[in-house]
């Protein structure tokens, strides 16, 4: 399980999960972050069930893909 910095997750189709977590989050780009008044110096993600993640750009995350998100939604 290789980790990268949360700030390095792509803002277009960038999926990640926390190193100890099981839920996959889709990174929210800078435009929607600014529009909704979220902290611009943080990395934000949204999960399929509505959970939000707010991380520092230097926090470690595991890079995922859309299939990992589908596994979260539909089970293993």
GIGI-V116803 format. One record per residue. N is the residue number from 1. RES is the residue in one letter. PHI is phi in degrees with one decimal (999 if undefined). Layout:
n:N res:RES phi:PHI
n:N res:RES phi:PHI
This chain:
n:1 res:X phi:999
n:2 res:X phi:-89.0
n:3 res:X phi:-109.0
n:4 res:X phi:-129.5
n:5 res:X phi:-73.0
n:6 res:X phi:-60.2
n:7 res:X phi:-67.6
n:8 res:X phi:-90.8
n:9 res:X phi:-69.2
n:10 res:X phi:-60.6
n:11 res:X phi:-84.5
n:12 res:X phi:-111.2
n:13 res:X phi:56.4
n:14 res:X phi:-96.7
n:15 res:X phi:-109.0
n:16 res:X phi:-150.2
n:17 res:X phi:-138.6
n:18 res:X phi:-71.7
n:19 res:X phi:-56.5
n:20 res:X phi:-102.2
n:21 res:X phi:-99.9
n:22 res:X phi:-116.4
n:23 res:X phi:-82.7
n:24 res:X phi:-98.3
n:25 res:X phi:-114.8
n:26 res:X phi:-96.5
n:27 res:X phi:-68.3
n:28 res:X phi:-92.0
n:29 res:X phi:-70.1
n:30 res:X phi:-64.7
n:31 res:X phi:-60.7
n:32 res:X phi:-63.0
n:33 res:X phi:-60.0
n:34 res:X phi:-67.1
n:35 res:X phi:-60.2
n:36 res:X phi:-89.9
n:37 res:X phi:74.6
n:38 res:X phi:-82.3
n:39 res:X phi:-61.6
n:40 res:X phi:-72.2
n:41 res:X phi:-93.8
n:42 res:X phi:-116.3
n:43 res:X phi:-104.6
n:44 res:X phi:-114.6
n:45 res:X phi:-141.6
n:46 res:X phi:-127.5
n:47 res:X phi:-97.8
n:48 res:X phi:-61.1
n:49 res:X phi:-93.1
n:50 res:X phi:97.8
n:51 res:X phi:-64.2
n:52 res:X phi:-114.6
n:53 res:X phi:-118.8
n:54 res:X phi:-125.0
n:55 res:X phi:-125.5
n:56 res:X phi:-75.8
n:57 res:X phi:-59.5
n:58 res:X phi:-90.5
n:59 res:X phi:-67.8
n:60 res:X phi:-77.4
n:61 res:X phi:-139.5
n:62 res:X phi:-103.9
n:63 res:X phi:-72.0
n:64 res:X phi:-125.0
n:65 res:X phi:-132.8
n:66 res:X phi:-63.0
n:67 res:X phi:-69.5
n:68 res:X phi:-65.9
n:69 res:X phi:-63.8
n:70 res:X phi:-63.0
n:71 res:X phi:-63.6
n:72 res:X phi:-63.1
n:73 res:X phi:-72.5
n:74 res:X phi:-103.4
n:75 res:X phi:86.8
n:76 res:X phi:-75.0
